[in-house]
Amino acid sequence: MLQVFSMPCGFLEFDTTLFFPNREKGKKFIIPVPSYLITHPKGNVVFDTGVHCQAIEDPMARLGEISRMFVSHTKPGEEIVTQLSKFQLAPKDVKYVINSHFHFDHCGGNEFFPDSTIFVQKNEMHAARDRELRKKALFDPKDFDHKLHYQEVDGELDIFGDGSLVIIPTHGHTPGHQSLCVRVTKGTEVVLTGDACYTKANMDEDLLPSVAYDEAEMYRSLGKLRDLRDKQGATIIYGHDPDQWKEIPHAPNALA
């Protein structure tokens, strides 16, 4: 049975203008860091792996200077491995991992999935392997540079070949950002945006955050996601929307 579960993997606090550049500087904003488990008859899938568990005990040692900008409020038990254990699953039970992108709060737990195939866009992997592009994209190698089974994706990918889980390219926030469209039942689609759209307000106001690798490309991706919501009736799960996070079901209850 195909189901989608949202797994709370902690919280981050930072200045509101990182998400909303048009707002007053100096106000703090606390956002959820989610990961998602999708159970499919052909295998379990995880979308994003959260912040590495080392950031709980010593954020500076793990995250470096970025920990001054993004204050972690993640508690023990909120990292990806413990979240999976609540389903009586271990990382080895996950067939596929999908990284929306290579920022620390989306791929920090990758190293715990050595037996999984990890899907990443070709553009993202290219930037990750280039020192200058990696720096511009704000990638930290210790989050993703491990002996793992990465599979590069070029555009869309129907993971199981049945239309139930389709990776869609939503570049711009990073060189190869990708989102995931989940067809739970016929006519019922859930789209996990990752950071292609942080919050409902970003989509409604057509407002990009401060962190955008390619603004023109990110605007196009935001428009694609908006069309899925407004023209095709898909349910959009925004990347880090605290208001939506309070409303949607969390594991062990199914999101969809």
Secondary structure, 3 states (H helix, E strand, C coil): CCEEEEEEEEEEEEEHHHCCCCCCCCCEEEEEEEEEEEEECCEEEEECCCCCCHHHHCHHHHHCCHHHHCEECCCCCCCHHHHHHCCCCCHHHEEEEECCCCCHHHHCCHHHCCCCEEEEEHHHHHHHHCHHHHHHHCCCHHHHCCCCEEEEECCCEECCCCCCEEEEECCCCCCCCEEEEEEEECCEEEEECHHHCCCHHHHHCCCCCCCCCCHHHHHHHHHHHHHHHHCCCCEEECCCCHHHHHHCCCCCCCCC
